């Protein structure tokens, strides 16, 4: 009976966490150029600029629905392999920044 209760409790906890996660689709850009490079997935010049700006110290951001969404420090590291790419991220907004749980192309 204890195993059943533990399994049920864990299932409810995982469901509760999933209920608060959201997903966004957009392009990983940079904080310097912002929405200017929303076309990075279709424009090689924009994609190169995103990489150059991030290497120069700009923070990676998510460009979605005409908005520039800031990422928290931990999430910035998670998206480095996706600079200039169209992605779908799951996570949650906290304090004006997006915390990314997962990122996929």
Phi, psi and omega in degrees: 000324179295322179298318180297317180294319179295316180297316179297315180297318179294318178299318179295319179297313179296320178296318180297318179296314181297329182294334182266345180286143178239168175230149179225145173242135180183196181247140174279114180245205181228156184287339180287310183268340177058224186292350180304331183251032176296342179269013187303329181289338180251353187231110183300323178298319178293318180298319178295320180297318178303311181297317180297316181296317180293318177298331179276000175117351177290151179274142173292145179224166174257125177259112184215135177051041179075008181246153173255113183257119179288145178251145175289166185305313181300319181290327178302319178294326182291335185259002185302328178283357186242017181302126179081005181255153172280131183222165167241126179244148171242145180169206181211150177277135178212119178062033179084358178242151177269128172262115183271124174272320179211155179221135178217151179269000000 
